[in-house]
Amino acid sequence: MKIKTLLFILCALPGMSFSEGNVAVYSSASQGQPAQVLSHIKDMRQMMAESDLIRQSWSPGTVIAVPAATPEVQQQYLYMQNQLKAWRATESGDTQQTINRVIQQLQGVQVTGRQFTPMDADLILNNNAANRQLLGDYRVYTATRPNTVLLMGAVSGTGKQPWVAGRTIREYLANFQFLSGANLNEAMVIDPNGTVRVAPVAYWNYRHVEAQPGSIIWVGFSDWTLPRQFKNLNQNIVSVLAHRIPE
């Protein structure tokens, strides 16, 4: 399955004339206000050197975002929600109940113009290829290493589940029931760094796929359930989840 994500280069957007970057750093305890603001930052190496908060953050879940790119991601979120609601209006019974549950799960998801670039301090400090230039305004959302995974989608046991080393995606799903309209053959895994992986879980196509701590395991809708006009709905949902602000 081809997943579309919104990718933006870490450089000035058209019309901007910044020679250096400004970085607002947020933590889970900052309650919507920056815990730290860095000015005149030329690259990610300098950002790491000047911020203990970022350097000590759990790098797989740390998000760097461009505020100017956030409105487009928010529009994608609204479009996805409208797709779900429009589809719900055409269904009834168990399938409609499944759609309702998915809508409820996705309500309140906070998204941002995430940049898909490594945030590991050691890598950035020692590898020139990972040391991106910073121009303009950025936000960094720090993270702590969780001990859970988040199960979402057309499955009965949604919510946080304990992370277990070596446990496969099929094993995470084994104690729960697929809901009406679910894709029974594969789940999607959104890693903390935004990487999306396919996890085949049926007997005929099974492959050993594990989840990292902090991953989202998404059980989407089957192709035969989705109406033609909503055939890209699974892709849109996964893209939104990849741009999610860490909790």
N, C-alpha and C positions, 0 to 999 in steps of 0.2 A: 504494500500500500504506500503510495507516495504522499508524504505529509508536507503541506505547505506551511512554512513559518515565515514571519516577517523578519528579514535580516537587514541590518543597517551597518554601514562601515563606520568605524570609530574615527570620524574626521568631521570637519565643519560641514554643515548642511548648506545648500545653495543660499546665498544672500547673507550668510554669516561671515564676520571678519574678525574672528578671535585668534589671537596668537598663542593663547594658553588656555588650559581648562580650569573650570571651577567645579568642585565636587562636594555635594551635600551627602553626608553619611547618615544612614538611618539604622537604628537597632530596634529589636522587638520591644525594648523598654522606653523608646523615645516618644511614643504616643503621637505619632504624626509630625513631630518636629525633628529637625536634624540634630543628631547627637554631636556632630562635628561638621565644620565647613572648611574646606581646603581651597585656597585661591592660588592662582598663578602656577598651576601644575602642568608641566610640559608633557609628561608621559606616565604610563602606569607604574613604572619603576619608582619615579619620584612619589607618586601617590602612595605606594606601599611603604616607602621609607618614612613618610610623614604621618602615617596614620596607624597607630597600634590597633585601633578598632578593626580596620580592614585586614591588616596583616595577620591578626590573631583570629579572624573569622573563619568558620568552617568553609573552606574554599569551594567544594562542590555545590553548595547551596547559596553562595554569595552571588548577588545579582548586580551588575552594572547596567544602567539604563540611561537613555537619552530622553529627557522630558519632551523634546520636540517630536519624538517618534511615538509618544504614548497615545495621542488622540487617535491615530490610525488603528492601534491595537484595541483601544476601547470601542471603536466603531465595529471592529471585527467581533468583539464580545457581544455587542448589541445585535448585530446581524445574526449571530448564532442563536441568541435567545429568541429572536423573532422567528427564525426558522423552526425552532422547537414548538413555539406557540402556534404557528400556522399549521404545522403538521398535527399537533394535538387536536385542533379544531376539526380535522378530517377523520379522526379515529374514534373508537369507542372501546369499552371493555378493558381487557387486560393490557393491550398495547397502549391505550390512552393512559392507564395508570402508570405504566413504565415511563412514558414521556413525562408525566407529572413529577415522578420521583427524580428524574434527571434534571428537570428544570429547577426543582428545589435544591438539589445538590450544588448547582452552578450559581445560584443566587448569591450575590455578595462577593464573588471571586474578584479580587483586586488584581488588575493587570498593569503592565508597564512596558515601555519601549526597550525591552531587554536587548542587550548586545551579547551575542553568543561567542564569547572569548574566554580563555582560561583565566581564572582568578586566583590561582595558586601562587603565593608570594615567592616561594623558592624558584619556581619556574620563571616567573617574570624577572626576578632579580638576576637570574643566571642564563637566560635565553633571550637573545635580542629579538628573535622572531615573535616572542610572546609579549614584548614590550611595546605596546601600541601607543602612538601619539594621541594626546588628548587635546581637543580643540572645542571650546564651547562649554555648555553646561551638562553635568552628569549627576546621577544619583546612584549611590551604592547602598544596597540593602544587605546588611550583615546577617549571618545565620549561625546557629549552634547545631552541632551534630545531633540529629534525632535518633530515637531508638524504635521508630515506627515507620510503616509505609501507609499510604492513603489509598484505600480502595474506593473507586467511584464507577458510576455507570449503571448499566442494566443488570444489576446483581443484587441479591438480597442483603448482603452484609457490608454495606458501604460505611465508610468512616475509617478511623485510624486502627491499624492492626499492628501487633508487636512485630518488629523486624527480627528475623531469625537467620543467622548466617547459614548459607547453603540451601535455604528453602527456595523451591522453584515457584514460578508464577502459578502453575497448575496446583501446587500444594496450598498456596495462599487462597485459592478459589475453591478448594475441595470441600470445605465445610459450609459453603453457601450455595444458593440456587440461582441459576440464570433466570432472569425475568422474561416475560413475553417480548419477543422481538430482538433478543440479545444475539450477538455474534457468538456462536458456540465454538467456533474454530480457533479464534485467536484473541488475545488481549493486547493492548498497547501499554508499554512502559515508558513513562516520562521520567528520565533520570533527573536528579537535582540540578545538574548543569544545563538542562534543557534538551539534551539528546533524547530522541524518540526511537524506541526499539519495538519490533514485533515479537510477540511471544506466542507461538503456536501451542495450543493447549488441548486439542482434540486427540483422540487415540490415533487417528490416521495420520496426523501431521505433527505430532508432539516433538518439541525440541526443548532441551534443558536451558532455561533462561532464568536467571536469578535477578532479584531486585536489590538495589543499593538502599541503605538507610535514607529515608526522606523521599523515596520515589513515589510516583503516582501510578497505580495500576488501573487502567481505564478499560472497562468492558463496554464496547460500543454496540451499535445496532447492526444487524445483519443486512447484507446488500438486498436480500429478497424482501426485507421488511420496509426498507426506506423507499418512499415514492421517488420517481425519477427526478422531480424538481428539487429534492433534498438529498441527492446522491452524495454531495460533498459535505454533509453535516458532520460525519465522524471526523474528517480532516479538520474542519473548522474548530470543533471542540478541542481536539488534541493540540492544535496550534495555540488556542487561548490558554490552555493549561501550561504549555511550555513558557508562556509569558507571565505566569502568575508571580506575584510578589510573595516572597517567603513569609511564613507566619512568625 
